[in-house]
Amino acid sequence: MRQRVTGVVVRMTAAMILGLVLGACSSTQEQAPVTRAAPPPGGYKAIPLEGFSDGIKHWRDRNGNDYAKYEPAQIVEIADNLLLYQRNNGGWVENRDPTRIVSLGDRAEFVAERVQPKGSFDNRNVYSQIEYLSAVYLQTKDERYRAAALKGLDYTLANQHRQCGGWPHTVPSDIPYHGYITMADEVTSGVLRMLRKVAEGSEPFGFMDAATRERARVALQKGDACVLKLQVVQNGQPAGWAGQYHPDTLQAAQGRSFELPAMVSQESVEMVRYLMGIPNPSPEVIRAIDGAMAWFDRSALRGWKIETVKLDKPVKYEFHTATTDRLLVQDPTAPLLWARFYDVKDNSVVLANRDGIRVTKYADITHERRTGYAWYGVWPAKLVAEEYPDWKKRMGR
């Protein structure tokens, strides 16, 4: 008898939780039955998940990879997860896997979190959800996805920095740099790419009305001006971009303790790619691109490479487990290499540990930071060798 009663309680609790989940995924439309276009004979077409790759990786780094997942073609189930994760203010927190099959208990926790105001544009967040939901709406005509995408767009426009026009890492910010204008991880460039599609009415945003497209156009114009304004100038010539800028002074600012104020080669690559994607670029945009490419050329490290050596046994740190070490060694045959950070004044390589103290040599970086962070890389290589020359040809230069 006791087991039977317990079973009833469990079933009632599950039903209550499920009802709570379904009733919290949007506003008034959720009270009506969900209607969507019937899937085509071959099923829905998979939508690329690349925009979520950072979030998925970070989720798995923390939680492991041993959990049930939806297949890419299960776009409705993935979109329903995005509805579940969306906050009431329209934003999303970063580093959640939208392909994860969420348990009933976890669903209840996500519903309870929806009232929290925190949202983040870090790791290609928010704008990736908006684009995915819009693409799912085109296939399903499910109004919930359309409403969630528009709510996310409203959230994005509301969080554009007033003074310059970029976007913050996280809002509200309980860590100083989270509120700064952020170029790192394609925060600002990623938002601007999306807004350009919205403003032009490009798919998957063709369903958005003229007033919405105009709001996006105004924000885009302001954001583009901000990108040009924040480009670091060295000896009168445009160079690269910092990872983040103080919203009042518009000066390069510190990120995490080991990310000192500096230009960032990886983020500058993505900014150049964004600018090269602008149709009919202005002379100012062309000058910014050419200046950044000249900066990449003079900042390249020639005759050096990163060598990876295997450890005798793994070393576990808080955020990763290291099985190797990395060394910066000379090699006259090595391809071009770039440091991640460069000083805004003298263009010297900037290195630091978690204590925030700048060091001069890669060997002075602790093993935890050498193996848990990419201080050197080849990020600009494809841009230099292929993309920039192709862009110049398209521009007839």
C-alpha positions as CSV (number, residue, x, y, z in Angstrom):
1,M,0.0,0.0,0.0
2,R,2.8,2.3,0.9
3,Q,4.6,1.7,-2.4
4,R,1.4,2.3,-4.3
5,V,0.9,5.7,-2.6
6,T,4.5,6.6,-3.2
7,G,4.1,5.8,-6.9
8,V,1.0,8.1,-7.2
9,V,2.9,10.9,-5.5
10,V,5.8,10.5,-7.9
11,R,3.5,10.5,-10.9
12,M,1.6,13.6,-9.6
13,T,4.9,15.4,-9.0
14,A,6.2,14.6,-12.4
15,A,2.9,15.9,-14.0
16,M,3.1,19.1,-11.9
17,I,6.7,19.7,-12.9
18,L,5.9,19.0,-16.6
19,G,3.0,21.4,-16.5
20,L,5.2,24.1,-14.9
21,V,7.8,23.6,-17.6
22,L,5.3,23.8,-20.5
23,G,3.6,26.8,-18.9
24,A,6.8,28.8,-18.5
25,C,8.2,28.6,-22.0
26,S,6.6,31.8,-23.3
27,S,3.8,34.2,-22.6
28,T,0.1,34.1,-23.6
29,Q,0.6,31.9,-26.6
30,E,1.7,29.0,-24.4
31,Q,-1.7,28.6,-23.0
32,A,-3.0,27.6,-26.4
33,P,-2.1,24.2,-28.0
34,V,1.1,24.2,-29.9
35,T,0.6,24.3,-33.6
36,R,3.4,23.8,-36.1
37,A,3.8,22.9,-39.7
38,A,3.9,19.1,-40.4
39,P,7.4,17.9,-41.0
40,P,8.2,17.1,-44.6
41,P,8.3,13.4,-45.7
42,G,12.0,13.2,-45.0
43,G,11.8,15.0,-41.7
44,Y,13.1,18.4,-40.6
45,K,16.4,19.6,-42.1
46,A,19.2,19.8,-39.6
47,I,20.4,23.3,-38.7
48,P,24.1,23.9,-38.1
49,L,25.1,23.8,-34.4
50,E,28.5,25.6,-34.8
51,G,27.2,28.6,-32.9
52,F,26.9,26.5,-29.8
53,S,30.2,24.8,-30.1
54,D,31.9,26.8,-27.4
55,G,29.1,26.4,-25.0
56,I,28.9,22.7,-25.6
57,K,32.6,22.3,-25.1
58,H,32.6,24.2,-21.8
59,W,29.6,22.2,-20.6
60,R,31.3,18.9,-21.4
61,D,34.6,20.1,-19.9
62,R,32.7,20.6,-16.6
63,N,30.2,17.7,-16.8
64,G,31.7,15.0,-19.0
65,N,30.4,13.7,-22.3
66,D,28.5,10.7,-21.0
67,Y,24.9,11.8,-21.4
68,A,22.0,11.4,-23.8
69,K,21.9,13.9,-26.7
70,Y,19.6,14.8,-29.5
71,E,20.7,14.3,-33.1
72,P,21.2,17.5,-35.2
73,A,18.0,16.7,-37.2
74,Q,15.9,16.8,-34.0
75,I,15.6,20.6,-34.3
76,V,12.3,20.8,-32.4
77,E,13.7,19.1,-29.4
78,I,16.8,21.3,-29.5
79,A,14.7,24.4,-30.0
80,D,12.5,23.4,-27.0
81,N,15.7,23.3,-24.9
82,L,16.5,26.8,-26.0
83,L,13.0,27.9,-24.8
84,L,13.6,26.1,-21.6
85,Y,17.0,27.8,-21.0
86,Q,15.8,31.3,-22.0
87,R,15.4,33.8,-19.1
88,N,12.2,35.9,-18.7
89,N,14.1,39.0,-19.9
90,G,14.9,37.3,-23.2
91,G,18.6,36.4,-22.5
92,W,20.5,33.2,-22.0
93,V,23.4,32.2,-19.7
94,E,26.4,30.8,-21.5
95,N,27.9,27.3,-21.6
96,R,24.8,25.1,-21.8
97,D,24.4,22.2,-24.3
98,P,21.2,22.6,-26.2
99,T,21.5,19.1,-27.5
100,R,21.3,17.5,-24.1
101,I,18.3,15.4,-23.2
102,V,17.2,17.2,-20.0
103,S,15.8,15.2,-17.1
104,L,12.5,16.2,-15.5
105,G,14.3,17.3,-12.4
106,D,16.7,19.5,-14.3
107,R,13.8,21.0,-16.3
108,A,12.2,22.2,-13.0
109,E,15.5,23.8,-12.0
110,F,15.7,25.7,-15.3
111,V,12.2,26.9,-15.0
112,A,13.0,28.2,-11.5
113,E,16.0,30.0,-12.9
114,R,14.1,31.9,-15.5
115,V,13.4,34.9,-13.2
116,Q,17.1,35.5,-12.7
117,P,18.3,38.5,-14.7
118,K,21.8,37.2,-15.6
119,G,22.5,36.7,-19.3
120,S,25.8,36.5,-21.3
121,F,27.0,37.2,-24.8
122,D,30.2,35.3,-24.1
123,N,31.2,32.3,-26.1
124,R,29.0,33.2,-29.0
125,N,25.9,33.2,-26.9
126,V,22.4,34.8,-27.3
127,Y,22.8,35.7,-31.0
128,S,23.4,32.0,-31.8
129,Q,20.1,31.1,-30.0
130,I,18.2,33.8,-31.8
131,E,19.4,32.6,-35.3
132,Y,18.7,29.0,-34.5
133,L,15.2,29.6,-33.2
134,S,14.5,31.8,-36.3
135,A,15.7,28.9,-38.5
136,V,13.5,26.4,-36.7
137,Y,10.5,28.8,-37.0
138,L,11.0,28.9,-40.8
139,Q,10.6,25.1,-40.9
140,T,8.0,24.5,-38.3
141,K,6.0,27.8,-38.2
142,D,5.7,27.3,-34.4
143,E,5.0,30.7,-33.0
144,R,6.8,30.0,-29.8
145,Y,10.1,30.0,-31.6
146,R,9.4,33.2,-33.4
147,A,8.4,34.9,-30.2
148,A,11.5,33.6,-28.4
149,A,13.7,34.9,-31.2
150,L,12.2,38.3,-31.1
151,K,12.4,38.4,-27.3
152,G,16.1,37.6,-27.6
153,L,16.6,40.3,-30.2
154,D,14.9,42.8,-27.9
155,Y,17.3,41.7,-25.1
156,T,20.3,42.2,-27.4
157,L,19.3,45.7,-28.6
158,A,18.5,46.7,-25.0
159,N,22.1,45.7,-23.9
160,Q,24.0,47.7,-26.5
161,H,26.4,50.1,-24.8
162,R,25.1,53.6,-25.2
163,Q,28.3,55.5,-25.4
164,C,30.1,53.5,-28.1
165,G,27.8,50.7,-29.4
166,G,29.5,47.5,-28.5
167,W,28.1,44.7,-26.3
168,P,29.1,43.5,-22.8
169,H,30.4,40.1,-21.8
170,T,27.7,39.5,-19.2
171,V,24.8,41.5,-17.7
172,P,24.3,42.3,-14.9
173,S,28.1,42.2,-14.3
174,D,29.4,41.1,-10.9
175,I,32.9,41.0,-12.2
176,P,34.3,44.3,-13.5
177,Y,35.3,43.2,-17.0
178,H,32.0,41.5,-17.7
179,G,30.4,44.9,-18.2
180,Y,33.0,46.2,-20.5
181,I,32.6,46.5,-24.3
182,T,33.8,43.1,-25.4
183,M,35.5,42.0,-28.6
184,A,36.7,38.6,-27.1
185,D,34.9,35.4,-28.2
186,E,33.1,37.3,-31.0
187,V,30.8,39.1,-28.6
188,T,30.5,42.3,-30.5
189,S,31.3,41.0,-34.0
190,G,28.9,38.1,-33.6
191,V,26.1,40.3,-32.6
192,L,26.8,42.7,-35.5
193,R,26.8,39.8,-38.0
194,M,23.4,38.8,-36.8
195,L,22.1,42.4,-36.9
196,R,23.3,42.8,-40.4
197,K,21.2,39.8,-41.5
198,V,18.2,41.1,-39.6
199,A,18.5,44.6,-41.1
200,E,18.8,43.2,-44.6
201,G,16.0,40.7,-44.1
202,S,18.3,37.8,-44.9
203,E,17.3,34.3,-43.9
204,P,16.5,33.1,-41.4
205,F,15.2,36.6,-40.4
206,G,12.9,37.3,-43.4
207,F,9.9,37.0,-41.2
208,M,10.8,40.1,-39.1
209,D,8.8,43.2,-40.0
210,A,10.1,46.5,-41.3
211,A,10.1,48.2,-37.8
212,T,12.3,45.4,-36.4
213,R,14.7,45.6,-39.3
214,E,15.0,49.3,-38.8
215,R,15.8,48.9,-35.1
216,A,18.5,46.4,-36.1
217,R,19.9,48.8,-38.8
218,V,20.2,51.6,-36.3
219,A,22.0,49.4,-33.8
220,L,24.2,48.0,-36.5
221,Q,25.3,51.5,-37.7
222,K,26.2,52.4,-34.2
223,G,28.1,49.2,-33.6
224,D,30.1,49.5,-36.8
225,A,31.1,53.0,-35.8
226,C,32.2,51.7,-32.4
227,V,34.4,48.9,-34.0
228,L,36.3,51.5,-36.0
229,K,36.6,53.9,-33.1
230,L,38.1,51.2,-30.8
231,Q,40.7,49.9,-33.2
232,V,44.1,50.6,-31.6
233,V,46.3,53.1,-33.5
234,Q,50.1,52.7,-33.4
235,N,52.3,55.4,-35.0
236,G,49.3,56.8,-36.7
237,Q,48.3,53.5,-38.3
238,P,45.3,51.3,-37.4
239,A,46.4,48.0,-35.8
240,G,44.4,45.4,-33.8
241,W,41.7,45.3,-31.3
242,A,41.8,44.7,-27.5
243,G,39.7,41.9,-26.0
244,Q,37.7,44.4,-24.0
245,Y,37.4,48.2,-23.4
246,H,36.3,50.3,-20.5
247,P,32.9,51.7,-21.4
248,D,33.7,55.2,-20.1
249,T,37.3,55.7,-21.1
250,L,37.2,53.5,-24.2
251,Q,40.7,52.3,-23.4
252,A,41.9,48.7,-23.6
253,A,41.0,47.0,-20.3
254,Q,41.9,43.9,-18.4
255,G,39.9,40.7,-18.7
256,R,40.7,37.8,-16.4
257,S,43.6,38.2,-14.1
258,F,46.1,36.8,-16.7
259,E,44.5,38.8,-19.6
260,L,46.2,42.1,-19.2
261,P,45.1,45.2,-21.3
262,A,46.4,44.4,-24.8
263,M,45.5,43.8,-28.4
264,V,44.4,40.3,-29.1
265,S,45.4,38.6,-32.4
266,Q,42.6,36.0,-32.3
267,E,39.9,38.5,-31.6
268,S,41.3,40.9,-34.2
269,V,41.1,38.1,-36.8
270,E,37.4,37.8,-36.2
271,M,36.9,41.5,-36.3
272,V,38.7,41.7,-39.7
273,R,36.5,38.9,-41.0
274,Y,33.5,40.8,-39.9
275,L,34.6,44.0,-41.6
276,M,35.4,42.1,-44.8
277,G,31.9,40.8,-44.8
278,I,30.4,44.3,-45.1
279,P,29.2,44.8,-48.7
280,N,30.3,48.0,-50.3
281,P,32.7,49.0,-47.5
282,S,33.4,52.6,-46.8
283,P,37.0,54.0,-47.1
284,E,37.1,53.9,-43.3
285,V,36.3,50.2,-43.2
286,I,38.9,49.5,-45.9
287,R,41.5,51.5,-44.0
288,A,40.7,49.5,-40.9
289,I,41.1,46.2,-42.7
290,D,44.3,47.2,-44.4
291,G,45.8,48.5,-41.2
292,A,45.0,45.3,-39.2
293,M,46.5,43.2,-42.0
294,A,49.7,45.2,-41.9
295,W,49.7,44.8,-38.1
296,F,49.4,41.0,-38.5
297,D,52.4,41.1,-40.8
298,R,54.7,43.0,-38.5
299,S,53.5,41.1,-35.4
300,A,54.2,37.6,-36.8
301,L,56.9,35.6,-35.1
302,R,59.2,34.0,-37.6
303,G,61.4,31.0,-36.8
304,W,59.5,30.0,-33.7
305,K,57.0,27.2,-32.9
306,I,55.1,25.7,-30.0
307,E,56.4,22.2,-29.3
308,T,54.2,19.8,-27.3
309,V,55.8,17.2,-25.0
310,K,54.0,14.3,-23.3
311,L,54.1,14.1,-19.5
312,D,54.9,10.9,-17.6
313,K,51.5,11.1,-15.8
314,P,48.5,13.5,-16.1
315,V,48.2,16.5,-13.9
316,K,44.7,17.5,-12.8
317,Y,43.8,21.2,-12.4
318,E,40.5,22.8,-11.6
319,F,39.5,23.5,-15.1
320,H,41.5,20.9,-17.1
321,T,43.7,17.8,-16.9
322,A,47.1,18.2,-18.5
323,T,48.8,15.3,-20.2
324,T,51.4,17.4,-21.9
325,D,53.6,20.5,-21.6
326,R,54.2,23.2,-24.2
327,L,57.5,24.8,-25.1
328,L,58.4,27.8,-27.3
329,V,61.3,26.7,-29.4
330,Q,63.3,28.0,-32.4
331,D,62.8,26.4,-35.8
332,P,63.8,28.3,-38.9
333,T,61.4,26.1,-41.0
334,A,58.3,26.8,-38.8
335,P,55.3,28.6,-40.3
336,L,54.3,32.0,-39.1
337,L,53.3,32.1,-35.4
338,W,51.5,34.8,-33.5
339,A,51.3,35.7,-29.8
340,R,47.8,36.0,-28.4
341,F,48.4,39.4,-26.8
342,Y,50.4,42.4,-27.9
343,D,51.2,45.6,-26.0
344,V,49.0,48.5,-27.3
345,K,52.0,50.9,-27.1
346,D,55.2,49.1,-28.2
347,N,53.6,45.9,-29.7
348,S,55.7,43.6,-27.5
349,V,54.3,40.2,-26.6
350,V,52.2,40.3,-23.4
351,L,52.3,37.2,-21.1
352,A,51.0,36.9,-17.5
353,N,50.1,34.4,-14.8
354,R,46.9,34.1,-12.8
355,D,48.5,36.5,-10.3
356,G,48.2,39.2,-12.9
357,I,51.9,39.9,-13.0
358,R,53.4,40.3,-16.5
359,V,56.3,38.0,-17.3
360,T,58.8,38.2,-20.2
361,K,59.3,34.6,-21.2
362,Y,56.9,31.8,-22.1
363,A,58.8,29.5,-19.7
364,D,57.8,31.8,-16.9
365,I,54.1,31.0,-17.4
366,T,53.0,28.3,-15.0
367,H,52.4,24.8,-16.3
368,E,48.7,25.2,-15.5
369,R,48.4,28.3,-17.7
370,R,50.7,27.0,-20.5
371,T,48.5,23.9,-21.0
372,G,45.2,25.5,-20.1
373,Y,45.4,28.6,-22.4
374,A,46.6,29.3,-25.9
375,W,49.3,32.0,-25.6
376,Y,50.5,31.4,-29.2
377,G,48.8,30.3,-32.3
378,V,48.3,30.6,-36.0
379,W,44.9,32.4,-35.9
380,P,45.7,34.9,-38.6
381,A,47.3,32.4,-41.0
382,K,44.3,31.7,-43.3
383,L,43.3,35.3,-43.2
384,V,46.8,36.4,-44.4
385,A,47.2,33.6,-47.0
386,E,43.8,33.3,-48.5
387,E,40.9,35.5,-47.2
388,Y,42.5,38.9,-47.4
389,P,43.9,38.4,-50.9
390,D,40.5,37.0,-52.0
391,W,38.7,40.0,-50.5
392,K,41.1,42.4,-52.3
393,K,40.2,40.7,-55.6
394,R,36.5,41.1,-54.9
395,M,37.1,44.7,-54.2
396,G,39.0,45.1,-57.4
397,R,42.2,46.2,-55.6
